[in-house]
Amino acid sequence: MLSFSPPTPSEMMESLKTKFRQRRKALGCTQTELASSSGVSLGSIKRFEQVGQISLESLLKLALVLKCIGDFESLCDLEEERCEDMEYLL
């Protein structure tokens, strides 16, 4: 039987930090430039890219500058699935 196990928060943080770093580099933006453009401190950007820790507000500011803020719009949209149907989380 196939079983779906959602990624852990640690796995998601690892994935997000990698994707954001790759996107920043693909857009030709340095950490310093991103800090200046977003209003997020350089230290916060470095910490995020190293260990994945960042505040939600700072993450959204980075997403706005890196042109991926729209990805957050449907994050918690309601679907037909109900909480009691998600037994795999328990």
Secondary structure, 3 states (H helix, E strand, C coil): CCCCCCCCHHHHHHHHHHHHHHHHHHCCCCHHHHHHHHCCCHHHHHHHHHHCCCCHHHHHHHHHHCCCHHHHCCCCCCCCCCHHHCHHHC
